[in-house]
Amino acid sequence: MSSLTVLIIRHGEKPDKGWPGPGTTPDGNSDPKSLVIRGWQRAGTWSVLFGSELSNPDYPKPNIIYAANPNGENPDTSQRPLQTVTPLAEKLGLDPVKNRAVGQEEDLVADVLAQSGVVLIAWEHKAIAPGILRLLAKGQELPNMPTKWKGTRFDVVLRLDRSSSDSQWSSRQLFPCLLSGDSAAPMP
């Protein structure tokens, strides 16, 4: 019965009305399913926050990273979750686990619950609250957790901790405010 910390982030910024420029692959090609420049900046900040000695205890180094499979069949499938965690994974010498796609949250949560230590999940925001959080909670009320992930928020870390597999979760939203314009306001 090992302790488990689950950190959940959404992918970095994407092509949209609020962010100028097209999505861009790591080699500079235009791709609507990739991060915009601001999203790549966010990916770099997550790498520093979770992957260096500069971090604080709220943001521990993950020993496993999950990212939504970029080749899934769901219309929300994109490269963004994997691109968001790639700099961190490379820094930590980890291979992101990408065997589950958006729509396979039940299988993802089963995989995560079999782990111990610190797990980081990068996912499509629409599937986090109704899928991942609901499945992790297994009926437990999770105070301070959003019921819906606001589409304009890329700057939040959801943290869940439990001391053993039969323990209740403690949960909180974290706001590292890494880039200009980031907010410390909780999501409802």
C-alpha positions as CSV (number, residue, x, y, z in Angstrom):
1,M,0.0,0.0,0.0
2,S,2.1,2.9,-1.3
3,S,1.4,6.6,-1.4
4,L,0.3,8.2,-4.6
5,T,0.4,11.8,-5.8
6,V,-1.4,12.7,-9.0
7,L,-0.7,16.0,-10.8
8,I,-3.0,16.9,-13.6
9,I,-2.3,19.6,-16.2
10,R,-4.0,20.4,-19.4
11,H,-2.0,20.7,-22.6
12,G,-0.4,24.1,-23.4
13,E,-1.9,26.9,-25.4
14,K,-3.4,26.0,-28.8
15,P,-4.4,27.9,-32.0
16,D,-7.4,30.0,-31.0
17,K,-8.8,33.5,-31.1
18,G,-6.8,34.4,-28.0
19,W,-3.4,33.2,-29.1
20,P,-1.8,34.5,-32.3
21,G,-0.2,32.3,-34.8
22,P,-0.7,28.7,-36.0
23,G,0.1,25.6,-34.1
24,T,3.7,24.7,-34.7
25,T,5.5,21.3,-34.7
26,P,8.9,21.0,-32.9
27,D,10.6,21.4,-36.3
28,G,8.7,24.6,-37.1
29,N,6.0,23.3,-39.5
30,S,2.5,24.7,-39.2
31,D,0.1,22.2,-37.6
32,P,-3.4,23.0,-36.2
33,K,-3.1,20.0,-33.8
34,S,0.2,21.4,-32.2
35,L,1.0,24.0,-29.6
36,V,1.3,27.7,-30.5
37,I,4.5,29.5,-29.4
38,R,2.9,30.4,-26.0
39,G,2.2,26.7,-25.5
40,W,5.8,25.8,-26.2
41,Q,6.8,28.4,-23.6
42,R,4.4,26.8,-21.1
43,A,5.9,23.4,-21.9
44,G,9.3,24.8,-20.9
45,T,8.0,26.3,-17.7
46,W,6.5,23.0,-16.7
47,S,9.9,21.4,-17.3
48,V,11.5,23.8,-14.9
49,L,8.7,23.6,-12.3
50,F,8.5,19.8,-12.1
51,G,12.0,18.9,-13.3
52,S,14.5,20.9,-11.4
53,E,15.8,21.5,-7.9
54,L,14.2,25.0,-8.1
55,S,10.8,23.5,-7.5
56,N,9.1,23.5,-4.1
57,P,7.3,20.6,-2.4
58,D,4.0,21.5,-4.0
59,Y,5.4,20.5,-7.4
60,P,7.4,17.2,-7.0
61,K,9.3,15.5,-9.8
62,P,7.1,12.8,-11.4
63,N,8.4,9.3,-11.7
64,I,5.9,8.6,-14.5
65,I,4.3,10.9,-17.0
66,Y,1.1,10.1,-19.0
67,A,0.0,12.1,-22.1
68,A,-3.0,11.5,-24.2
69,N,-2.1,9.4,-27.3
70,P,-1.7,11.9,-30.2
71,N,-3.0,9.3,-32.6
72,G,-6.3,8.6,-31.0
73,E,-9.6,8.5,-33.0
74,N,-11.4,11.1,-30.8
75,P,-12.0,14.5,-32.6
76,D,-10.2,16.2,-29.7
77,T,-7.0,14.2,-30.4
78,S,-4.0,16.4,-30.9
79,Q,-0.3,16.5,-30.4
80,R,-0.6,19.1,-27.6
81,P,-0.7,16.9,-24.5
82,L,2.4,15.0,-25.5
83,Q,4.2,18.2,-26.7
84,T,3.4,19.8,-23.4
85,V,5.3,17.2,-21.4
86,T,8.0,16.3,-23.8
87,P,10.6,18.8,-22.5
88,L,10.0,17.6,-18.9
89,A,10.2,14.0,-19.9
90,E,13.4,14.6,-21.7
91,K,14.9,16.5,-18.8
92,L,14.0,13.7,-16.4
93,G,15.0,10.9,-18.8
94,L,11.5,9.5,-18.9
95,D,9.4,8.1,-21.8
96,P,5.9,9.5,-21.6
97,V,3.3,6.8,-21.4
98,K,0.9,7.5,-24.3
99,N,-1.0,4.2,-24.5
100,R,-4.4,5.8,-23.8
101,A,-6.2,8.4,-25.9
102,V,-8.9,11.0,-25.1
103,G,-12.0,8.9,-24.5
104,Q,-10.1,6.1,-22.7
105,E,-10.0,7.9,-19.3
106,E,-11.3,4.8,-17.5
107,D,-8.3,2.8,-18.7
108,L,-6.0,5.7,-17.9
109,V,-7.2,5.9,-14.4
110,A,-6.9,2.2,-13.9
111,D,-3.2,2.5,-15.0
112,V,-2.6,5.5,-12.7
113,L,-4.1,3.8,-9.7
114,A,-1.7,0.9,-10.1
115,Q,1.2,3.3,-9.6
116,S,2.9,4.7,-6.6
117,G,5.0,7.8,-6.2
118,V,4.3,10.9,-8.3
119,V,2.3,10.7,-11.5
120,L,1.8,13.6,-13.9
121,I,-1.0,13.5,-16.4
122,A,-1.3,15.9,-19.4
123,W,-4.7,15.7,-21.0
124,E,-7.4,17.4,-23.0
125,H,-9.2,19.8,-20.7
126,K,-12.8,18.7,-21.5
127,A,-12.1,15.2,-20.2
128,I,-10.3,16.0,-17.0
129,A,-13.2,16.9,-14.6
130,P,-16.0,14.6,-15.9
131,G,-13.6,11.8,-16.7
132,I,-10.3,11.6,-14.9
133,L,-11.3,13.4,-11.6
134,R,-14.6,11.6,-11.4
135,L,-12.9,8.2,-11.9
136,L,-10.1,8.9,-9.5
137,A,-12.6,10.0,-6.8
138,K,-14.7,6.8,-7.0
139,G,-17.5,8.7,-5.3
140,Q,-15.4,10.6,-2.9
141,E,-16.1,14.4,-2.8
142,L,-12.9,16.2,-3.9
143,P,-13.0,19.6,-2.3
144,N,-11.3,22.4,-4.3
145,M,-11.6,20.5,-7.6
146,P,-13.2,22.1,-10.6
147,T,-16.4,20.6,-12.0
148,K,-15.4,21.8,-15.5
149,W,-12.0,23.0,-16.8
150,K,-12.3,26.5,-18.1
151,G,-11.2,26.6,-21.8
152,T,-9.0,29.6,-21.3
153,R,-7.0,28.2,-18.4
154,F,-3.7,26.6,-19.2
155,D,-2.0,27.6,-15.9
156,V,-3.5,25.3,-13.3
157,V,-2.1,22.2,-11.6
158,L,-4.6,19.8,-9.9
159,R,-3.0,17.9,-7.2
160,L,-4.4,14.8,-5.5
161,D,-2.6,12.9,-2.7
162,R,-3.3,9.7,-0.8
163,S,-1.2,7.8,1.7
164,S,-2.4,4.3,0.5
165,S,-4.8,2.7,-1.9
166,D,-7.5,2.5,0.8
167,S,-7.0,6.1,1.9
168,Q,-9.1,9.1,1.0
169,W,-7.7,11.7,-1.4
170,S,-6.7,15.2,-0.4
171,S,-7.1,17.6,-3.3
172,R,-6.2,21.1,-4.2
173,Q,-5.7,23.5,-7.2
174,L,-2.3,25.0,-7.5
175,F,-1.4,28.2,-9.4
176,P,2.4,28.6,-10.1
177,C,1.9,31.7,-12.2
178,L,4.8,30.9,-14.5
179,L,3.9,33.2,-17.5
180,S,2.6,36.7,-17.8
181,G,-1.2,36.8,-17.6
182,D,-1.4,33.6,-15.5
183,S,-4.0,33.7,-12.8
184,A,-4.1,32.6,-9.2
185,A,-7.9,32.4,-9.2
186,P,-9.3,28.9,-8.6
187,M,-11.6,27.3,-11.2
188,P,-15.1,26.7,-9.8
